[in-house]
């Protein structure tokens, strides 16, 4: 395998992974490699190799999951939009009840965050910019302020629920 550590032969990779998944520690695996296979690999080398393999597998798993859910994301975002509209109507009806309004506002914030995350808009397009902005950005709370009139929502994006 191209990404293998030089001290762990490709022929033993599956065995090392099996030992790790069985709960063996890196020191135990290092000792096992030395005793059973005459392979010198420090526990640090084993640890780094296992971490690299975990990261490779995590990237593959993420790609598989993204591929699987890609077809439903737009439908889910549309569904979130319906939840937002319904929550906005509830908030408008309860604007004089601060407890109900605050709970609904929090739900709308969560729906909006979920929608942004589902669309991939919760991350910068360029990793370098993301790293630079993370150093100076403070996570500020999102404050939800409802529009002055429920008609603004329905006029902008009419749906079937507004008739009810």
Buried (B, 14 or more C-beta within 10 A) or exposed (E): EEEBBEBBBEEBBEBBBEBBEEEBEBEBBBBBBEEEBEBEBBBEBBBBBBEEBEEEEEEEEEEEEEEEEEEEEEEBBEEBBBBBBBBBBBBBEBEEEEEBBEBBBEBBBBBBBBBBEBEEEEEEEEEEEEEEEEEEEEEEEEEBEBEEEBEEBBEEEEEEEBEE
